[in-house]
Amino acid sequence: MTVKVRRTRIEQREYNVKSLLDAGLELLKERPVRDSLDTIRATEVAYRAGLSTGAFYYHWEDQQDFRSDLVAKVFEERGDL
C-alpha cells in the first residue's frame, strides 16, 4: 500500500523550486557550454521537472530571473559561494 504524503504549502513551494532548478541543471549539462544558458526555455524546464509552465512562472518572473538562480545554484554546488 502506498501512503501519500501531504506537503504544506511551504514544503510544496520548496519542492517545486528544487525540481525546476534540478531540471535546469540537467538541461544545462546536456548543452554545449557556449550557448547553454540562452537555449534553456521555461517550457522544457517545467516539462523535465514534471510541472506546468505556470508553476515555473509562479516562482520566477521571467526566464532571465530563473537563469540567475540557476547560475547561483551551479556555483553553490561547486562550493564557490
C-alpha positions in Angstrom: 0.0 0.0 0.0 1.3 3.4 -0.9 0.9 6.2 1.6 0.5 9.6 0.0 2.4 12.4 1.9 0.6 15.7 2.0 3.1 18.6 1.9 2.5 22.0 3.5 2.4 25.0 1.1 6.0 25.9 2.1 7.2 22.4 1.5 5.4 22.2 -1.9 7.0 25.5 -2.9 10.5 24.3 -1.9 9.9 21.0 -3.7 8.8 22.8 -6.9 11.7 25.2 -6.9 14.2 22.4 -6.3 12.6 20.3 -9.0 12.7 23.2 -11.5 16.3 24.1 -10.7 17.4 20.5 -10.9 15.7 20.1 -14.3 17.5 23.3 -15.4 20.8 21.8 -14.2 20.1 18.6 -16.2 19.4 20.6 -19.3 22.5 22.7 -18.8 24.7 19.6 -18.6 23.2 18.4 -21.9 24.0 21.6 -23.9 27.2 22.9 -25.3 28.8 25.3 -22.8 29.0 28.4 -25.1 25.2 28.7 -25.6 23.6 26.5 -23.0 22.0 29.2 -20.8 20.4 31.0 -23.7 18.8 27.9 -25.1 17.1 26.8 -21.9 13.3 27.5 -22.1 10.7 27.6 -19.4 8.5 25.0 -21.1 11.3 22.4 -21.3 12.4 23.1 -17.7 8.8 22.6 -16.5 8.3 19.5 -18.6 11.5 18.0 -17.4 10.5 18.7 -13.8 7.1 17.2 -14.3 5.4 20.6 -13.5 3.5 23.1 -15.5 4.8 26.2 -17.2 2.5 28.1 -14.8 4.4 26.7 -11.9 7.7 27.9 -13.4 6.3 31.5 -13.8 4.8 31.3 -10.3 8.4 31.2 -8.9 10.2 33.3 -11.4 9.1 36.5 -13.2 10.9 35.6 -16.4 13.4 33.2 -17.9 16.3 35.5 -17.1 15.3 35.5 -13.4 15.4 31.7 -13.5 18.8 31.7 -15.2 20.2 33.9 -12.5 19.1 31.5 -9.8 20.4 28.5 -11.9 23.8 30.1 -12.1 23.8 30.7 -8.4 22.9 27.0 -7.8 25.8 25.9 -10.1 28.3 28.0 -8.0 26.7 26.8 -4.8 27.1 23.2 -5.8 30.7 23.7 -6.8 31.3 25.4 -3.4 32.3 28.7 -5.0 29.8 30.7 -3.0 
